[in-house]
Amino acid sequence: MLYPTVQYDHEPLGHGVEALRRLTVVPRALAAKGRALTARPEVRFAAAVTGRAELVL
């Protein structure tokens, strides 16, 4: 498996804390969960993925 990672200096962009979260979601709830999570101001990025998890935040 391939797990790409993006690394950057987050402090100049005003991001004091960085975290990556992988979530397992029931397929029929994927779109709704993704929309709900991306509506939160602390979530800067979210993607539907395949593999051991369905959402990456």
C-alpha positions as CSV (number, residue, x, y, z in Angstrom):
1,M,0.0,0.0,0.0
2,L,1.0,3.6,-0.6
3,Y,0.3,6.2,2.1
4,P,1.4,9.6,0.7
5,T,2.1,12.3,3.2
6,V,2.4,16.1,2.7
7,Q,4.7,17.9,5.1
8,Y,4.9,21.7,5.3
9,D,5.9,24.3,7.9
10,H,2.5,25.0,9.3
11,E,3.4,27.8,11.8
12,P,3.9,30.6,9.1
13,L,0.3,29.7,7.9
14,G,-1.1,30.3,11.4
15,H,-1.7,26.6,12.0
16,G,-0.5,25.9,15.6
17,V,-1.5,22.3,15.7
18,E,-1.6,19.6,13.0
19,A,-3.4,16.3,13.2
20,L,-4.3,13.6,10.8
21,R,-7.4,11.4,11.4
22,R,-8.6,8.4,9.5
23,L,-12.3,7.4,10.1
24,T,-14.2,4.3,9.2
25,V,-17.7,5.2,8.0
26,V,-20.7,3.1,6.9
27,P,-20.7,3.6,3.1
28,R,-24.3,4.9,2.9
29,A,-23.4,7.6,5.5
30,L,-20.1,8.7,3.8
31,A,-21.4,11.8,2.1
32,A,-23.4,13.1,5.1
33,K,-20.5,12.5,7.5
34,G,-18.1,14.2,5.1
35,R,-20.3,17.3,4.8
36,A,-20.9,17.5,8.6
37,L,-17.2,17.2,9.4
38,T,-16.0,19.7,6.7
39,A,-18.6,22.3,8.2
40,R,-16.4,22.4,11.4
41,P,-13.9,25.3,11.3
42,E,-11.1,23.1,12.8
43,V,-11.3,20.7,9.8
44,R,-9.0,22.2,7.1
45,F,-9.1,19.2,4.7
46,A,-11.2,16.1,4.3
47,A,-11.2,13.4,1.6
48,A,-13.0,10.2,0.9
49,V,-10.5,7.4,0.4
50,T,-10.3,3.7,-0.1
51,G,-8.4,1.3,2.1
52,R,-8.5,0.8,5.9
53,A,-10.6,4.0,6.3
54,E,-13.2,5.9,4.3
55,L,-12.5,9.5,5.4
56,V,-9.2,11.2,6.1
57,L,-9.2,14.6,7.9
